[in-house]
């Protein structure tokens, strides 16, 4: 939005929005949230303090007496929309698609830190970050946390990675009880404190990554390893952002309905892309999970939640007016993923859906005091 008479009028209107100054998240932020922002109030050695941090209080604000999302009044509706518009602008600036390539990692929120997939994703994201790619996830627990964790460990040693994983595994998931969630958060804070000197310190150079969580799923706490987070009230904006800002490709690890939704959202972008737009690479980590064979062939225990998604994506890739089969990969090998995505992004002269989407995000004035 341009400056001038109309722009100043909008800024004045925003600053005078009645009742907005009483909201926890007002005015719209001037920068992406850090772990210290989201978990403001957390104290090491007191895991239960996570229940009263800033992020948890905002989440409770969104709920009604029945524990479900409540209806917002007019001022609250406008304020949340402006907050999310500010997030879009800040995410665009962080990704900086004209100068950086971003890889998105998608996967289940309920995958425990003790599962093999967690370490696979962490090591893959770590190597991608070491090669200069930016990393973005949904910012939550499970495999989203794994990718942000791997990115943060990019400047650290293998010994640091192993020791950190060992500590994280003492609190495998955020669970269903407050004490489990407290422990899940607190162990992550301990890892950060050990590696960075303070739990809320910024990462070492080259260890940054982006998370895009949402208060709509606020029962899933944001992970502490995304160095910055664009947190949204509107989950639809967040879901679009997850898929449509990763201009370098997407890695789909094991997940449920949310991950499957993201698979076909990106498949749709690839299927209907126009001339001159390259397909966004799609990598499926887990052959048997995404392309399960007959149960009779099973030699080892198989994941009961595996999903036959890959064959349909492969069919769409072959049938599209602009086929995109060369941009689709199914593998069990994290090293192969790194090489595939590196090769897919060798060209500096390419445009993908994410490049187009990010170029369309307009700056909005922020009602902040001088």
C-alpha positions, -999 to 999 in steps of 0.1 A, spaced: 0 0 0 15 33 -10 20 63 13 2 95 7 -31 109 18 -50 76 15 -22 56 32 -20 80 61 -58 79 65 -56 41 67 -28 43 93 -48 68 114 -79 45 112 -58 15 123 -43 34 152 -78 44 164 -94 10 160 -117 11 191 -109 -15 217 -80 -31 198 -54 -18 222 -69 -42 248 -60 -72 226 -29 -93 235 -17 -93 199 -23 -57 190 -8 -38 172 2 -61 144 38 -72 149 67 -54 132 87 -87 130 81 -124 130 77 -140 164 107 -156 180 106 -185 205 112 -159 232 81 -140 221 58 -170 218 70 -185 251 74 -152 270 70 -162 307 87 -196 304 113 -203 331 138 -231 330 134 -255 358 97 -247 361 80 -266 332 45 -256 343 52 -220 334 47 -228 298 9 -229 305 9 -192 312 32 -180 284 20 -154 259 11 -179 231 -10 -200 255 -29 -169 266 -37 -158 231 -49 -193 223 -72 -193 253 -85 -159 241 -97 -176 209 -118 -201 228 -154 -200 240 -167 -215 273 -171 -249 256 -134 -250 246 -142 -245 209 -133 -215 188 -156 -186 197 -173 -160 174 -154 -128 173 -170 -93 173 -163 -68 146 -133 -52 161 -117 -86 170 -124 -98 134 -107 -68 118 -78 -70 143 -71 -107 136 -73 -102 98 -49 -73 100 -26 -93 122 -26 -121 96 -20 -97 68 11 -84 87 22 -120 90 20 -125 52 42 -94 46 68 -105 72 69 -141 59 74 -127 24 103 -106 36 119 -135 55 117 -159 26 130 -133 1 123 -154 -29 143 -133 -52 175 -142 -34 168 -175 -16 153 -210 -22 130 -224 4 122 -261 11 90 -270 29 88 -300 52 53 -314 59 45 -343 82 24 -355 111 22 -335 144 18 -368 163 51 -384 153 71 -389 184 107 -378 188 117 -414 194 105 -425 159 130 -431 131 111 -406 109 119 -378 133 156 -383 130 154 -388 93 136 -355 88 159 -337 112 190 -349 93 176 -341 59 166 -305 69 200 -300 85 218 -309 54 195 -288 32 201 -258 55 239 -264 53 236 -262 16 220 -228 19 184 -236 14 159 -220 38 136 -243 57 99 -238 64 74 -260 83 40 -258 99 58 -247 131 41 -273 153 52 -306 170 61 -339 154 79 -339 121 74 -301 118 96 -298 149 120 -323 135 127 -301 104 131 -269 124 153 -288 149 175 -301 121 179 -266 106 189 -251 140 215 -278 143 230 -270 109 260 -250 124 265 -275 153 285 -307 154 272 -343 150 279 -348 187 256 -318 195 229 -333 173 231 -367 190 231 -353 225 202 -331 217 182 -359 203 189 -380 234 175 -353 256 144 -346 234 136 -383 235 130 -382 273 98 -363 265 87 -380 232 56 -360 224 34 -332 236 8 -358 247 -27 -353 260 -19 -341 296 -6 -308 307 24 -324 324 34 -341 291 31 -309 272 51 -291 298 79 -317 295 79 -316 257 83 -278 258 108 -278 286 132 -303 271 133 -282 239 141 -252 260 169 -271 277 184 -281 243 183 -244 232 198 -233 265 227 -259 262 235 -250 226 229 -213 226 236 -202 262 201 -191 268 169 -209 258 155 -177 241 188 -168 223 188 -166 185 204 -195 166 239 -195 154 244 -180 119 231 -205 94 207 -222 119 176 -201 112 143 -215 99 107 -205 96 76 -220 113 40 -212 103 17 -224 132 -19 -213 138 -39 -206 169 -68 -225 152 -48 -256 162 -36 -240 194 -38 -272 214 -6 -282 193 21 -260 209 45 -242 186 79 -258 185 109 -239 199 133 -247 171 118 -225 144 140 -193 149 111 -172 137 74 -179 133 46 -164 113 16 -174 135 -19 -170 120 -54 -169 133 -68 -180 100 -58 -216 93 -67 -213 56 -41 -185 51 -15 -206 70 -22 -237 49 -18 -218 17 14 -202 30 29 -236 39 26 -248 4 28 -217 -17 60 -201 -3 83 -232 -8 98 -222 -41 124 -250 -39 102 -279 -33 83 -298 -6 92 -329 14 62 -350 26 70 -373 55 45 -396 71 13 -377 82 -24 -378 84 -52 -357 68 -34 -324 71 -4 -337 53 -25 -353 26 -43 -320 21 -10 -303 16 1 -330 -9 -29 -324 -32 -29 -286 -27 6 -286 -42 -3 -313 -68 -32 -289 -79 -8 -260 -83 15 -282 -104 -13 -297 -125 -29 -264 -134 3 -243 -138 6 -222 -169 32 -221 -196 65 -208 -182 59 -219 -147 80 -248 -135 65 -276 -113 74 -274 -76 93 -306 -67 74 -330 -45 94 -356 -25 77 -384 -6 98 -398 22 87 -433 30 81 -458 2 58 -481 20 39 -453 38 30 -434 6 29 -464 -18 20 -494 3 21 -528 -14 -1 -558 -5 -1 -567 32 9 -602 22 43 -589 12 50 -576 46 81 -590 62 85 -565 90 59 -546 109 42 -519 87 27 -486 97 -10 -491 101 -17 -455 90 1 -458 56 -17 -441 27 -17 -449 -10 -12 -413 -20 18 -415 -43 1 -435 -71 -25 -408 -75 0 -380 -76 21 -399 -101 -11 -403 -123 -18 -366 -121 18 -358 -129 15 -380 -161 -19 -367 -171 -13 -330 -168 -12 -308 -199 22 -299 -186 34 -332 -171 55 -329 -139 66 -365 -133 103 -355 -133 96 -332 -103 81 -361 -82 102 -385 -61 95 -414 -38 123 -426 -16 135 -439 18 169 -423 15 174 -388 31 207 -384 11 188 -390 -21 164 -362 -12 191 -337 -6 207 -345 -40 174 -345 -59 163 -311 -45 198 -297 -51 197 -307 -87 161 -295 -91 172 -261 -79 204 -257 -99 187 -233 -124 186 -197 -114 162 -189 -142 130 -205 -131 96 -194 -118 73 -215 -97 40 -210 -80 57 -197 -48 77 -171 -67 44 -158 -82 25 -159 -50 51 -141 -29 55 -113 -55 18 -106 -50 19 -100 -13 15 -62 -6 29 -44 23 4 -30 48 9 -1 72 15 -10 108 -2 11 135 29 15 157 40 44 177 71 62 164 
